[in-house]
Amino acid sequence: MTRILAIDQGTTNTKAILVDETGAILARASAPLTTEYPHPGWAEQSAQAIWASVQKVIADLAPHGRPDGIAIANQRETLVVWDRKTGTPLCPAPIWQCRRTAEASAWLIADGHDAKVIAATGLGINPLFPAGKLAWVLENIPEAKPLLSQGRLCAGTVDAWLLFNLTGAFATDHSNASRTQLFDTRSLTFSDDLAALFGASTACLPEPRPSDSRFGQTPEGIPVLAMMGDSHAALYGHGVRAPGTVKATYGTGSSLMTLTPGRVASSHGLSGTIAWTGRHGTAHALEGNITVSAQAVSFMGGILGLGSAAEVSTLAETVPDTGGVVFVPALAGLGAPHWDDQARGTITGMTHGTTRAHLARAAIEAVAHQIADVFAAMEADGGRLEGLRADGGASGNGFLMQRQADFLARPVTQSAVEEVGALGAAAMAFTHFGVTLPLGGEGQTFSPARDPGPDRALWAGALRKARA
């Protein structure tokens, strides 16, 4: 029976599963990762640690037998830059949360370049994306420009870094390439014009390929048969193949994504992106990225002296509401649909009656409020949406899912499996064997049970204060 080892390389951990062609998960492995915040607004990870975590989960699954192929889903917009000859990273990897290029991004917008970039990439200029990060590396890391001139500089998203270490190949897939802000989604090529605009270079970028390519093989002869950004893989893993369904991945940050009939330009703060490419063509999507999502709960847990997000949730459920308290977790600015790098985290509405439980509940509800903001923007762009499919670690929290349904006034359905992103990448890999992996399993559905109006009005007011 054919088996795929699917790697899901995320911000807080790397997971892997071994799955067979019936969709059965035969084994699981996980390894944690840490993020450093060396300066205000900066967020970075060790590229060596990312690779070591992948090595660990592969080794942990090795006793279960040799897979027939490897599939990769990965955290997106994180930039790894390394020496092609030695394989050594030049610096820590600025991750998707990093805002070190906020000032440069603001200059480009002020100079009127945003519309041109959106037309080519679907993405508004923002420090989230790797284009500005690559320009920063070339300007601030002394080894970068000499290695570029020697043809030794490699710069890519995490999928390219993992593929290089696994196989020696230097390539990326179209879904990850579409998140760099250097990739023209009309021609499916990296753009010299875009690179010049940002002060970057296409000479150090990987070869972009369809998501279902045979990307290379390990020294043991195991082929890498699929690569996708983690949010794209999750959409694929939900079994979504046509417009009309929205998925939300609840992780450190969150991503909402829905397929569209073709390339679209949002007028409500969302991004156009490539969902995936393959033998059946290119699938396009609208996406909204939230910078701090479930991480807000852990952040509040630290303030409250609680050891886990589960403890925060348990405390939150001891009160019937937030008591008027609203937490806006703009800890690294605000992402979609607001895109405000100057916004700062706030806690408003506290009185003498405020308790730790009210703060805990405000943190849980902050996650749901942000998802609801993006959901509303998607409806404004494309019409009414009937519900939400949820995945990611925090989607397992029934209290959060109920509040999400309340705020959306729509049903919210949990994924039946936690590893929906890894399964999506595996499903793409299985197409090489003519296998259609069973997908789209649904777990519990939460129906709206409370009028969202008062809670959403409080959130809107607090949001204005955070952006003032």
Secondary structure, DSSP 8 states (H G I E B T S, - for coil): --EEEEEEE-SSEEEEEEEETTS-EEEEEEEE---B--STT--EE-HHHHHHHHHHHHHHHGGG---SEEEEEE--S--EEEETTT--BSS-EE-TT--TTHHHHHHHHHTT-HHHHHHHHS----TTSHHHHHHHHHHH-TTHHHHHHTT-EEEE-HHHHHHHHHHS--EEEHHHHTTSS-EETTTTEE-HHHHHHHT--STTS-EEE-TTS--EE-TTS-EEEEEEEHHHHHHHHTT--STT-EEEEESSSEEEEEEESS----SSS-EEEEEEEETTEEEEEEEEEESSSTHHHHHHHHHHT-SSHHHHHHHHTTSSS-TT-EEE--TT-B-TTT-BTT---EEE---TT--HHHHHHHHHHHHHHHHHHHHHHHHHHH-----EEEESGGGG-HHHHHHHHHHHTS-EEEESSS-HHHHHHHHHHHGGGT-------EEEEE---S--HHHHHHHHHHHHHHT-
